[in-house]
Amino acid sequence: MSTSFETSDPVIFTGDVGGVRINQDSPVMPPCPPPDIQIEHWLASIHILQERPAKHLFLTHYGQINDKKEHLDQLSVRLLDWANWMLPYFQAQTPIEEIVPQFELYVALQLKDANVAAEDIERYSKANPAFMSVAGLLRYWKKQTQV
């Protein structure tokens, strides 16, 4: 991946709202650490990014994205997938210690199914540790039931 980029087109620096993507050919993953993940607000932010005229996104983890629409569509789908995966564990009040290894396996299988190389799976686990997403998504569901 190039470390520099020049364009006269507008660009967007997304922060974590743009997800984590190791390279152009790998899937985008939503970072969901606590304290506050708000799925509805995140999806609204993704919609705003989709509507902006910029052709390129720059992610905190890791760099330039040229396929903005596909990237953001994939991020939305995966964010909802992870949130919905977590819901039955939350409803059953499953201890976090039991959920973490199952979710880590779930994420690893998603990456393997996308033909992500082993060294890039390791990079994902460092940039976006699955155990942090477990805590964040459980907190999201807890807050949803307190409203």
Secondary structure, 3 states (H helix, E strand, C coil): CCCCCCCCCCEEEEEEEEEECCCCCCCCECCCCCCCCCHHHHHHHHHHHHHCCCCEEEEEECEEECCHHHHHHHHHHHHHHHHHHHHHHHHCCCCHHHHHHHHHHHHHHHHHHCCCCHHHHHHHHHHCCHHHHHHHHHHHHHHHHHC
